Amino acid sequence: EKSSKQVLSTIPRDSPRIDDDEDDSSSSPASPASPQRHRSFHRSFTRASTTASHNLERSSSKTYSVPQPLKVDYIKQIMDHNEQLQNREFSYRPKKIESLCFSCIILPSLDLDPKEMQRFATPADLEGYEERQLYTLLLLQDPNVRLIFLSSLCVDPEVVSYYLSLLKINPRECLPRLFMLSPNESVSKPLSKKILARPQLLHTIRDIACENATYVGLCGYTGSPATIELADALGIRLLTTRDVKSLHFGTKQGSKEIFSACNVPSAPGTPSKHDDDLLSTGDISKLQTRYWTDHCKYIRTPKDLSMGIARQIKNFSIKPKKWMIKLNQGFSGRGNAVLDLQQVQNHFYDNINDMANDIEKLLPTMEFECSAVTWAGNGFMGFRNQMRRLGCIGEALLEGDSVRSPSVQGVVSQDDDGRPVVRILSTHEQVLNGQTYYGCIFPARSGYRKKLIEYGLRVGAELAKNGGEGYFSVDFIARKLRCKAWDLKAVEINLRKGGTTHPYVLLELLCKGKIDEEGVFHSQDGRRKYYIATDGCRIPALQKVRKDALLHALLSGKNALAEEIKWNMEKKKGVVFHLFRFVDLKNMVGFTCIGSTLEEAEEINRKTIHFLTALGEQCADTP
């Protein structure tokens, strides 16, 4: 086995140092039980936001010219050093940075219902979506930040090079503050559980994060029992919801309860406040299969769901012919199904039980958003089985001549005195493919943008009362009425980061600004900013493009079309790509097009499609 001196000889001079002299008490880190370590582990965060970007709005005193594309071999040396670090049994001491303020651990772990995840994503899908959080590398432009990025598999150094090339920053100054650690495990389970199973990796993360840092935080994708356990094992503050009971308010039923409590109008449906008799807990008799939702009271049987819908129709004259049935822990629309009740609505019933029976008979005929799902399928492919595990809601499907799907996004944090603070980050027009999220446009339409912000503040305040913390978003249905006014109905709360999170935080990190009271973003120099973002560009040309070819075109400086659209730090406009791993795996890629007008963002979007098309043709002609 190589000695530490041999390892050091392959690392650039200003990289962090390692030391395997565990007997030198004067230089080794304090033990986990020491008061010094205890204070650094449990430091309270007193900034106004839970994200590092909001904690670090101070601009750096240093200025750098725009770097040339970073030499990938240098980044590989840093990442090889990180890999050796997590696989060796020695204490680690980062290079001392006197002004270091914030040590941020990025945990892009998709801690959602495991059965729903198996239906939605392969291990490769999970690993690809983890890399959607690589925009956080831009936090390194602040010299007071140390970043520890965790991922299931090692990230391609060229992808790291791409993100760091977006900044006006000296890469040799920021890379010693970047640590990318991975369990290197490709299995279908959340990253948080992979890390929990590796005590040595936990020890390394803790040592790196806590040394010489005033604040230490774990930024997760969502709150979950595993994420909470990981934060406790590290002894580090979790910057998402830390109470398992509060996770309920990120479910479909919990969303309805929040809307009712804070007087935000929502689509009519079941369960309502009159349906307590229809709710039941899950089967908690088998400890090995227990899930946190098992203790929650939800609608779990076809009979109870049918009765709840029948009550809405019979007792409250809810008229829509179609209903949306949603699993409580479904996401990205994949847990949704449309129930056609036209024949029930056209029939007159004296007895509500007869109506409920007829509705129950129609449940197997539902149109499922996920084509692989059936009503009575086996395991997690059976909607009825998942309904029993997770519970569900029934919601009148609101339709009209002009229907939009806007959303508002915010963050719940704490002020200096530990009191909750709600900040609205953005509003969006969501672009959907059926019920599945495809992309977004920022900001939302002016006709209802201020109302979205008002409702978002109400929801955020109510979430804070109930223990919610971190990112949240609220999805709405907007319908234009005959009087030409917009009718807004809240649909659901996502108590986590989502598809609209990374484009907005990317904008904030690159342009250093915030939204005004009208919901319009102004950069640090006062210019308005707009963007169009997608997570799923699947044009035919991408079938011929490989990830390496795309990265080479973006970094080499030799592709004229890429140079025309790439991010320009001076003009604060251009395109930023993400989901590079999916180029090879799924023939798709994501990107965000930022401009000073919506028309400019649309033009950059068109040019990006043209660039990808031309690159596909070029790759097809290359042997």
ABEGO torsion letter per residue (X at the ends): XBBAAAAAAABBAABBBBBABAABAAABBBBAABAAAAAAAABBBABABABAAAABABBBABBBBBBBBBBAAAAAAAAAAAAAAAABBBBBBBBBBAABABBBBBBABBBBBAAAAAAABBAAAAAAAAAAAAAAAAAAABAABBBBBBBABBBBAAAAAAAAAABBBBAAAAAAABBBBBAGBBBBBBAAAAAAABAAAAAAAAAAAABGBABBBBBBABBBAAAAAAAAAAGBBBABBABAAAAAAABAAAAAAAAAAAGBBBBBEOBBAAAAAABBBBBAABAAABBAAAABBBBABAAAAAAAAAAAAAAAGBABABBBBBBAABBGGAABBBBBAAAAAABBBABAAAAAAAAAAAAAABBBABAABBAABBEAABAAAAAAAAEBBBBBBBBEABBBBBBBBBBBBBBAAGBBBBBBABBBBBBBBEABBABBBOBBBAAAAAAAAAAAAAAAAAAAAAGBBEBBBBBBBBBBBAAGBBBBBBABBBBBBBAAAAAAAAAAAAAGBBBBAAGBBBBAAGBBBBBBBBABBABAAAAABBAAAAAAAAAAGABAAAAAABBBAAAGBEBBBBGAAAAAAAGBBBBBBBBABAAAAAAAAAAAAAAAAAAAAAAAABX
